[in-house]
């Protein structure tokens, strides 16, 4: 099973760089996150990350008009053609250069990419299989500097391209007689965006200095004439076309534009004239325009600026509708949905993604990742939530099902070093470099306890015992362990004895024993029942970096600086095994490293450990792009996961790129894009558990799970187990035999058919006749079925009867069953939350409807003219009484 973990979702980062897109129905936002793409479903409040990754950070995403295909291009010019329906890569392509933007034509037959100082038009891939999905049609020259943006006319006849050289070029998609190319000036800064008006060749151009030019064309799109070939050329073209039809080949053509064409070339051609020029900045303001989008049907222009402000204008009159500051960083991308109601903004500086409904002036989505890297994480006991702590001092809680952060705590004033849940799952305890340990309540979303030490100290780790009553934290500078009471908030004890910074703490899940790991090459075990005396000191060969107990408390694992993981028996203080992990970490070489990756790996080690729920495997991660799963008893590597292949991050490759080494030094020292966006990437830390495991990385919070799909994994299969035999047993009403055969074949649809064929009143009898080995398999199937099935009560009856009948036997095998039970609990808890919310909503609505119906037909008593206000007030009180209490006597009196 451990080999079938697959990438499931990316949390913690919602936007990195590149352009945002809305899907055709306008209900989902497609956001590039590093070298991955996340789809945020705003209607169903869910996010999921496509199971694909590019080699570098994504630069631009082009969406086909029908919403089925997307072209994703990274910073290196590598492109992926992706099907958004089946979420898979259909084709790989390299554009041989950095691409700035990509755009499909409205009819979906062509797409244009802007690359360097030219634009290239390709035939769009169709729905049938093709040998080469990207066929170059035409190449357009004209601008002198880098091209920045594209926009198409509604009929796909022409497109406009903006450039950094302050010019905008209009090109014909076909070889029109009266429009091959047209160059427009009028700006004093680089063009950020250009937009055609609906069903027209009229154009709007926007430049970085906040200027908008309105251009009017003297020709309608219908008046564009195809250039007809004449004489021998016509014969030659006809012959070529016939040959091409036979071969099915496409030939590339090149169109070279001139900024100032000759007068005879302009005769009888399309002409543009500037109607108006508007400025976004008031006199004296210097606020750079960074992103813009235009909705043609409602004539709505949205512009984002470097200061984090956005404006809504109605064109062509340039009337300001709305203006708001949404961030203190530059707005990097703007998109508007098909209805024109929702506007999406991406701010790459803080990693923010916002969706704003401008008419009601409210947020539809407001998400932000950690500003700096994530440092630590913890799963809630039921697996529904993940809490993360970052170097920015923020503590964020994420819903694993929806993928959204639903609460952020900002009380810490310095980096968070450790986070953990109590066993109830409603309290989060965090430690920080600011010298405090804080407890947060997930019912009221508040910081209800703050634990401090007598002398200011920096806390490096935190742990809570299984009862949730005792909180401990390790100090980085005073080498002490502090113990507090959760109830009173008082400091109970200070444990001294370590001679180096405390690197890790862990309570034994079954006993009142605390393990503390330190850089002084020891792990100490402290007994809470015996006045916190040191019961054992485990001597290590190197500095301890992480410590964790097995879920049953019978084993202790320690990660040390020499890349080893050692296993100990905490009762007898005896080492039971060790794993050498140096060769599995496989660190890369940073661009500025003076030594090779092989030599620098000697100083690398695992910095975090986590046991699987059954205690047979251990998950280990460190400052490397690999996370390893080891078998504890056999002490062998079971699986190694490469959590990132993003070459935009530093230290991803083992050897340096020799092309960057010049006689003047390393080119990596020169930050070429420093003017646009600051930031050189950093390497990867972090890890955690059960049917899913998560890792905090530079990319964000990566989640790997087994829940995504069931693989064909038969159990005790032989030739007698066939679908026909299973269905025959069902027809004979031999349900137990049918279930056993179905689980041996382990085909999901067949399992569902078999279980659902059992009458609900016979479930208890069949549950009692199932062998113990199959009970676990049935429970696991039920847990996964709760995620998708509508037969909620039926499956709940199955679960209840199985647990009632086999409860005692299952309890004896609690260690191996823990992942299944947790998965079951997570699925049922989610349904409980959903159904209880729905029932509450219905109850309040019914109460309101009843109260309103009782108010109907009430006669108002005649009042003297002076006391109208008092009468209104008393009626209001009366209404509220009926609404809240719904007392029958009150309502019946006047009606009778």
HELIX and SHEET records of a PDB file:
HELIX    1   1 UNK A    2  UNK A    4  5                                   3    
HELIX    2   2 UNK A  221  UNK A  223  5                                   3    
HELIX    3   3 UNK A  231  UNK A  247  1                                  17    
HELIX    4   4 UNK A  263  UNK A  266  1                                   4    
HELIX    5   5 UNK A  582  UNK A  585  1                                   4    
HELIX    6   6 UNK A  597  UNK A  600  1                                   4    
HELIX    7   7 UNK A  601  UNK A  603  5                                   3    
HELIX    8   8 UNK A  658  UNK A  660  5                                   3    
HELIX    9   9 UNK A  667  UNK A  669  5                                   3    
HELIX   10  10 UNK A  723  UNK A  731  1                                   9    
HELIX   11  11 UNK A  735  UNK A  745  1                                  11    
HELIX   12  12 UNK A  748  UNK A  756  1                                   9    
HELIX   13  13 UNK A  760  UNK A  762  5                                   3    
HELIX   14  14 UNK A  763  UNK A  769  1                                   7    
HELIX   15  15 UNK A  772  UNK A  788  1                                  17    
HELIX   16  16 UNK A  792  UNK A  812  1                                  21    
HELIX   17  17 UNK A  814  UNK A  855  1                                  42    
HELIX   18  18 UNK A  865  UNK A  867  5                                   3    
HELIX   19  19 UNK A  868  UNK A  885  1                                  18    
HELIX   20  20 UNK A  888  UNK A  895  1                                   8    
SHEET    1   A 3 UNK A   6  UNK A  11  0                                        
SHEET    2   A 3 UNK A 700  UNK A 705 -1                                        
SHEET    3   A 3 UNK A 692  UNK A 697 -1                                        
SHEET    1   B 4 UNK A  21  UNK A  22  0                                        
SHEET    2   B 4 UNK A  28  UNK A  33 -1                                        
SHEET    3   B 4 UNK A  36  UNK A  41 -1                                        
SHEET    4   B 4 UNK A  46  UNK A  49 -1                                        
SHEET    1   C 4 UNK A  58  UNK A  63  0                                        
SHEET    2   C 4 UNK A  69  UNK A  74 -1                                        
SHEET    3   C 4 UNK A  78  UNK A  83 -1                                        
SHEET    4   C 4 UNK A  88  UNK A  94 -1                                        
SHEET    1   D 5 UNK A  99  UNK A 104  0                                        
SHEET    2   D 5 UNK A 110  UNK A 115 -1                                        
SHEET    3   D 5 UNK A 118  UNK A 123 -1                                        
SHEET    4   D 5 UNK A 135  UNK A 141 -1                                        
SHEET    5   D 5 UNK A 253  UNK A 256  1                                        
SHEET    1   E 4 UNK A 147  UNK A 152  0                                        
SHEET    2   E 4 UNK A 158  UNK A 163 -1                                        
SHEET    3   E 4 UNK A 168  UNK A 172 -1                                        
SHEET    4   E 4 UNK A 181  UNK A 184 -1                                        
SHEET    1   F 4 UNK A 191  UNK A 196  0                                        
SHEET    2   F 4 UNK A 203  UNK A 207 -1                                        
SHEET    3   F 4 UNK A 211  UNK A 217 -1                                        
SHEET    4   F 4 UNK A 272  UNK A 279 -1                                        
SHEET    1   G 4 UNK A 289  UNK A 295  0                                        
SHEET    2   G 4 UNK A 300  UNK A 305 -1                                        
SHEET    3   G 4 UNK A 309  UNK A 314 -1                                        
SHEET    4   G 4 UNK A 319  UNK A 325 -1                                        
SHEET    1   H 4 UNK A 333  UNK A 336  0                                        
SHEET    2   H 4 UNK A 342  UNK A 347 -1                                        
SHEET    3   H 4 UNK A 352  UNK A 357 -1                                        
SHEET    4   H 4 UNK A 362  UNK A 368 -1                                        
SHEET    1   I 4 UNK A 374  UNK A 379  0                                        
SHEET    2   I 4 UNK A 385  UNK A 390 -1                                        
SHEET    3   I 4 UNK A 395  UNK A 399 -1                                        
SHEET    4   I 4 UNK A 405  UNK A 409 -1                                        
SHEET    1   J 4 UNK A 416  UNK A 421  0                                        
SHEET    2   J 4 UNK A 427  UNK A 432 -1                                        
SHEET    3   J 4 UNK A 436  UNK A 441 -1                                        
SHEET    4   J 4 UNK A 446  UNK A 452 -1                                        
SHEET    1   K 4 UNK A 459  UNK A 464  0                                        
SHEET    2   K 4 UNK A 470  UNK A 475 -1                                        
SHEET    3   K 4 UNK A 481  UNK A 485 -1                                        
SHEET    4   K 4 UNK A 491  UNK A 495 -1                                        
SHEET    1   L 4 UNK A 502  UNK A 507  0                                        
SHEET    2   L 4 UNK A 513  UNK A 518 -1                                        
SHEET    3   L 4 UNK A 522  UNK A 527 -1                                        
SHEET    4   L 4 UNK A 533  UNK A 539 -1                                        
SHEET    1   M 4 UNK A 544  UNK A 549  0                                        
SHEET    2   M 4 UNK A 556  UNK A 560 -1                                        
SHEET    3   M 4 UNK A 564  UNK A 569 -1                                        
SHEET    4   M 4 UNK A 574  UNK A 580 -1                                        
SHEET    1   N 4 UNK A 606  UNK A 611  0                                        
SHEET    2   N 4 UNK A 617  UNK A 622 -1                                        
SHEET    3   N 4 UNK A 626  UNK A 631 -1                                        
SHEET    4   N 4 UNK A 636  UNK A 642 -1                                        
SHEET    1   O 2 UNK A 661  UNK A 662  0                                        
SHEET    2   O 2 UNK A 665  UNK A 666 -1                                        
END                                                                             
